[in-house]
Amino acid sequence: MSLTNRREFLRASSLAMAGSLAGGGTVLLAQQSPATFGPLKPALVDDLVAANRILAGHGVVDAFGHVSVRHDRNPERFVISRSVAPALVTPGDLIEYDLY
């Protein structure tokens, strides 16, 4: 099987699996980012970045762990770092999500 055929097979398989997981035969091609509720207080950003690094430094979380906080203006939103090791988190890595 050529590299191009493998890529096409993996792409088609991934789309089919996503559709079966979503139910009803719906295929999810892309997930939209939720609208932001505004920037976090700078102190909360600093605390979240520090918490990631401190817990990683003490071995509480590793490359697969995470730390999150509720948004300071809306408790139904939370902020977590993107897919990066906690020891490497920076303020630019933080992403806001809906709780539900």
C-alpha positions as CSV (number, residue, x, y, z in Angstrom):
1,M,0.0,0.0,0.0
2,S,1.5,3.4,-1.0
3,L,1.8,6.3,1.4
4,T,-0.9,8.2,-0.3
5,N,-3.3,5.2,-0.1
6,R,-2.5,4.8,3.6
7,R,-3.2,8.5,4.3
8,E,-6.5,8.3,2.4
9,F,-7.5,5.1,4.3
10,L,-6.6,6.6,7.7
11,R,-8.5,9.8,6.8
12,A,-11.6,7.9,5.7
13,S,-11.4,5.6,8.7
14,S,-11.1,8.5,11.1
15,L,-14.1,10.2,9.6
16,A,-16.2,7.0,9.7
17,M,-15.2,6.4,13.4
18,A,-16.1,10.0,14.3
19,G,-19.4,9.6,12.6
20,S,-20.2,6.4,14.5
21,L,-19.2,7.9,17.8
22,A,-21.4,11.0,17.1
23,G,-24.4,8.7,16.5
24,G,-27.0,9.0,13.8
25,G,-24.5,8.8,11.0
26,T,-23.4,12.4,11.5
27,V,-19.8,13.0,10.6
28,L,-18.1,15.8,12.6
29,L,-15.5,17.4,10.4
30,A,-14.4,20.2,12.6
31,Q,-15.2,21.5,16.1
32,Q,-15.8,25.2,16.5
33,S,-14.1,27.0,19.4
34,P,-16.5,28.4,21.9
35,A,-16.8,32.2,22.1
36,T,-14.7,33.7,24.8
37,F,-16.3,35.2,27.9
38,G,-13.5,37.7,28.1
39,P,-9.9,37.6,29.3
40,L,-9.1,36.1,32.7
41,K,-7.7,38.3,35.5
42,P,-3.9,38.4,35.0
43,A,-3.4,36.9,38.5
44,L,-5.5,33.9,37.7
45,V,-3.6,33.3,34.5
46,D,-0.3,33.5,36.5
47,D,-1.7,31.1,39.1
48,L,-2.8,28.6,36.5
49,V,0.5,28.6,34.7
50,A,2.4,28.3,38.0
51,A,0.1,25.5,39.2
52,N,0.9,23.5,36.0
53,R,4.6,23.9,36.5
54,I,4.6,23.3,40.3
55,L,2.6,20.1,40.0
56,A,4.7,18.9,37.2
57,G,7.9,19.7,39.2
58,H,6.6,17.6,42.1
59,G,5.6,14.7,39.9
60,V,1.9,15.1,40.6
61,V,1.1,15.4,36.9
62,D,3.2,14.4,33.9
63,A,2.8,14.8,30.2
64,F,-0.8,13.5,30.4
65,G,-2.0,15.4,33.5
66,H,-3.7,18.8,33.5
67,V,-4.8,21.6,35.7
68,S,-7.8,23.8,35.1
69,V,-9.7,26.7,36.6
70,R,-13.3,28.0,36.4
71,H,-13.5,31.3,34.5
72,D,-13.6,34.2,36.9
73,R,-16.6,35.9,35.2
74,N,-18.6,32.8,34.3
75,P,-18.6,29.6,36.4
76,E,-20.0,27.6,33.5
77,R,-16.7,28.2,31.6
78,F,-13.3,26.8,32.4
79,V,-9.7,27.4,31.3
80,I,-7.2,24.7,30.6
81,S,-3.9,24.5,28.7
82,R,-3.8,23.2,25.2
83,S,-2.2,19.8,24.6
84,V,1.2,20.5,26.0
85,A,3.1,19.0,28.9
86,P,2.2,20.9,32.2
87,A,5.9,21.7,32.8
88,L,5.9,23.7,29.6
89,V,2.6,25.7,29.9
90,T,2.7,29.4,29.1
91,P,-0.1,32.0,29.2
92,G,-0.4,31.6,25.4
93,D,-1.3,27.9,25.8
94,L,-4.5,28.6,27.8
95,I,-7.9,27.8,26.1
96,E,-11.4,28.6,27.4
97,Y,-14.2,25.9,27.1
98,D,-17.8,25.5,28.0
99,L,-18.5,23.3,31.1
100,Y,-21.3,21.5,29.3
